[in-house]
Amino acid sequence: MFDVSFNAPTQPLAPGPVCSATPDLQSGHMLPDKPVSPRSLKNSEVREKRFALLSEPHIYRLTKFVDDLRERAGTKNCFGKAGLPHFDPYDGGSEAQCLFLLLAPGRHAINDGLQHKGSGFVSRDNDDMTAENLFCATKADEVQRRTGWREGCRGTNFPRQETVLWNVIPWYLGTEENIEDPTSTEMEEGVACLRSLLDRRLLPNLKVVVPFGGAAQDAVKKHYPDLHRNWVVVPNRHPGQQSLNSKELWDCFVSRLCEARGYLS
C-alpha cells in the first residue's frame, strides 16, 4: 500500500486571484455568487474562476492535501495527476460540518488540459446527473423547476457552506472509455486516504458523514468500521439517475439529507 502521510501546512498558501465576491455570512470566507442552476462547471470560464479560488483560506489545506495525494497516487489511474480532482471551493472546505461521500470520481470531474475537459473538481456543479441531483436536492424548494416526475420535487435547503463533497477512492477508476469497479486493494488504499483526511483533522468541525450508495457504504463498513464512533453516519442512496428514478425515491433521498442536516449546529 502506498504512503498517504501528509504534512498539513503551518502557513496559508499564497492566495491566488479571486473573482469579485460577496462574503459567505456564516463562514466569513469570500466567494463569488453561487450557482443558481446545476451543471455550471460545464462552462470553461466558470471552471477557470473556480480554480482561482483553490488557495482561499477555507480550502487551502484541502488543496494541499490533494496536491500531496497526486504526488503519491498520480500513477494509479489512466489520467495521471488529473485523475485525482480537487475539493470544490464553493463548498465549506475545512469549515464544513458534513461530509458527502461518493465512491470515486467520474469522467466529468477529470480535466487534463487536453481532450478531457471536465471540471477538475469533485462537485455538485459538474455536468452529470449525479451532480445535478445532488445540487437540486440540497437547494431550496423554489429552485426545483424540473420536468416529468421531478416537477415539484422538494429540496432540503441544506447549507452548502456546511458541506464538503469527496470520494472514498479519490482517483478515477478504469480506462478513458469505461469506468471500472474498484478492486479490494483499491478500496483499502482509498479508505487509507480517507483516514488520512479525517485523522489529521483537516475537517475539524465535522459532525456528520453521509456515504451515498451501497458501494461507498460497504467500503466504509468493511475498511473503516470505527468511523461511526467519531462521527454520526447517515447512509443514503446514490444520487445517480438509476437510483433516483421516481418521486418516491427522491422523497426518501431528501428525507435522509434532512436527517443529516438535523445534526448540524
Residue pairs with C-beta under 8 A, 6 or more apart in sequence:
1 185
1 188
1 189
1 192
2 72
2 73
2 76
2 189
3 72
4 69
4 72
4 73
4 189
4 192
4 193
4 195
4 196
5 196
6 65
6 68
6 69
6 196
6 200
7 68
8 61
8 64
8 65
8 200
8 202
9 60
9 61
9 64
12 55
12 57
12 60
13 55
13 60
13 63
13 64
14 55
15 55
15 56
16 51
16 52
16 53
16 54
16 55
17 52
18 30
18 52
18 53
18 56
19 32
19 49
19 52
19 53
20 32
21 30
21 31
21 32
22 30
22 31
22 32
22 33
23 29
23 30
23 31
24 30
24 31
24 161
26 159
26 161
26 162
27 58
27 92
27 95
27 161
29 56
29 57
29 58
29 93
29 95
30 56
31 53
31 56
31 89
31 90
32 49
32 53
34 90
34 160
35 46
35 90
35 125
35 135
36 143
37 143
38 124
38 125
38 131
38 132
38 135
38 136
39 125
39 126
39 127
39 128
39 131
39 132
39 135
40 46
40 125
41 47
41 50
41 119
41 121
41 123
41 125
41 126
41 127
42 119
42 126
42 127
44 117
46 125
47 111
47 119
47 120
50 88
50 89
50 90
50 119
50 120
50 121
51 120
53 59
53 89
53 90
54 60
54 63
54 86
54 89
55 63
56 89
56 93
58 89
58 92
58 93
58 94
58 95
59 87
59 89
59 93
59 94
61 93
61 94
61 202
62 86
62 87
62 93
62 94
62 164
62 202
63 86
63 87
65 196
65 197
65 202
66 84
66 85
66 86
66 87
66 170
69 84
69 170
69 193
70 81
70 84
71 81
73 84
73 170
73 171
73 189
73 193
74 80
74 81
74 83
74 84
74 171
76 83
76 171
76 186
76 189
77 83
77 84
77 171
77 172
77 173
77 174
78 172
78 174
78 175
78 176
79 110
79 112
79 116
79 172
79 176
80 112
82 110
82 111
82 112
82 113
82 116
82 120
83 105
83 110
83 112
83 171
83 172
84 105
84 170
84 171
84 172
85 105
85 109
85 110
85 111
85 118
85 119
85 120
85 121
85 122
85 170
86 120
86 121
86 122
87 93
87 121
87 122
87 164
87 165
87 166
88 121
88 122
88 123
88 124
88 125
88 164
88 165
90 123
90 125
90 160
91 123
91 160
91 161
91 163
91 164
91 165
92 160
92 161
92 162
92 163
92 164
93 164
94 202
94 203
94 204
94 205
95 161
95 205
96 161
96 162
96 163
96 164
96 203
96 205
96 206
97 162
97 163
97 205
97 206
97 207
97 208
97 263
97 264
97 265
98 158
98 162
98 163
98 164
98 206
98 207
98 208
98 209
98 210
98 260
98 261
98 263
98 264
99 163
99 164
99 166
99 203
99 206
99 208
99 209
99 210
99 231
100 134
100 163
100 164
100 165
100 166
100 210
100 212
101 166
101 167
101 168
101 194
101 209
101 210
101 211
101 212
101 216
101 220
102 122
102 130
102 165
102 166
102 167
102 168
102 212
102 213
102 216
102 238
103 167
103 168
103 169
103 182
103 212
103 213
103 215
103 216
103 219
104 167
104 168
104 169
104 170
104 171
104 172
104 173
104 179
104 182
104 190
105 122
105 167
105 170
105 171
105 172
106 126
106 128
106 130
106 172
106 179
107 116
107 118
107 172
107 179
108 118
108 119
108 126
108 127
108 128
108 131
109 118
109 119
109 120
109 121
109 122
109 123
109 126
109 172
110 116
110 118
110 120
110 172
111 117
111 118
111 119
111 120
116 176
118 126
118 127
119 125
119 126
119 127
122 165
122 166
122 167
122 170
123 131
123 165
124 131
124 134
124 135
124 138
124 165
125 131
125 135
129 240
129 241
130 238
130 239
130 240
130 241
133 239
133 240
133 241
133 244
133 253
134 165
134 239
136 143
136 144
136 146
136 150
136 153
136 155
137 155
137 156
137 158
137 239
137 250
137 253
137 254
137 257
138 155
138 156
138 157
138 158
138 160
138 163
138 257
139 155
139 156
139 157
140 155
140 157
141 154
141 155
141 157
143 155
144 150
144 151
144 152
144 153
144 154
144 155
145 151
146 153
149 246
149 247
149 250
150 247
150 250
153 247
153 250
153 251
153 254
154 251
154 254
155 254
156 254
156 257
156 258
156 261
158 257
158 260
158 261
159 261
159 264
162 264
164 203
166 194
166 197
167 190
167 216
168 187
168 190
168 191
168 194
168 211
168 215
168 216
168 219
168 220
169 182
169 186
169 187
169 189
169 190
169 193
169 219
170 190
170 193
171 190
172 179
173 179
173 180
173 181
173 182
173 186
174 180
181 215
182 190
182 215
182 219
187 219
187 222
187 223
188 223
190 219
191 219
191 220
191 223
191 224
194 220
194 224
195 224
197 203
198 206
198 227
198 230
198 231
206 231
207 231
207 232
207 263
207 264
207 265
208 231
208 232
208 233
208 234
208 260
208 263
208 264
209 220
209 227
209 231
209 232
209 233
209 234
210 233
210 234
210 235
210 236
210 256
210 257
210 260
211 217
211 219
211 220
211 233
211 235
211 236
212 236
212 237
212 238
212 239
213 237
213 238
213 240
213 243
214 238
216 238
217 235
220 227
220 233
227 233
232 260
232 263
234 256
234 259
234 260
234 263
235 256
236 253
236 256
236 257
236 260
237 243
237 244
237 249
237 252
237 253
237 256
238 244
239 253
243 249
244 250
244 253
